[in-house]
Amino acid sequence: MDHSQFEECRKIKGYDRWMETALRFDDLSAEDYSTFMPVIFEIVPGIKERDPVVFYEEVIYELRKKWVASESLPFHGPWHHGLVAGILIASLRNNGYEFTDEDIGEALKRGLMVPAGGCGFLGICGAGAGLGIALSIIQGSTPFHETERSKCLDAAKEAFGRIARLGGPRCCTLSTYTTLNLAGRVLSDLGYELPVSRVGGRCIDYKLNSECHLEKCPYFPGEV
């Protein structure tokens, strides 16, 4: 999608028409995404990385090898919505905590309930929601729980707030790094310790994003 197409999409208010147009500009279809999504259920449980930030980067590397619908894996994609929760639960498992492949699959499934474009159309970033989902899995919470439910909502709220303050148009990598970085502290408060790599200046994919926030983004490496 070039800049003029981006600006044309910005003028579209209806969800269905926006999705159809944005996908068409990228020479993709909704089916390309839906048929690809099951791949994350194969890849995530098999990765043994303990650091969720490095884990995320490994997953993207593996997804790029599986993507066939276009020349390269889109920089933005709804798989990010499932990845954050799944990566957090898998990282906990890899650090010796008692979580299973079934827990990881449940986390991925719940994350994918947030539709593509949720950040702009629903006010719910799928990556940020992943932190609330992870806490729900950890606590075994449901809508019928009290304290546990509130903790899930508070964690997601903080993730959304941090992503919102960084501003700019969509960037799935920005949202993911922000949420994973926050997750280290939130999980520590619950007694779960994860090694979380420094995320500042870490992005290596900014050249793929025509609407990159550049110096406004804390993950931008400062090279153009």
Secondary structure, 3 states (H helix, E strand, C coil): CCHHHHHHHHCCCCHHHHHHHHHHHCCCCHHHHHHHCCHHHHHHHHCCCCCHHHHHHHHHHHHHHHCCCCCCCCCCCCHHHHHHHHHHHHHHHHCCCCCCHHHHHHHHHHHCCCCCCHHHHCCCCHHHHHHHHHHHHHHCCCCCCCHHHHHHHHHHHHHHHHHHHHCCCCCHHHHHHHHHHHHHHHHHHCCCCCCCCCCCCCCCCHHHCCCCCHHHCCCCCCCC
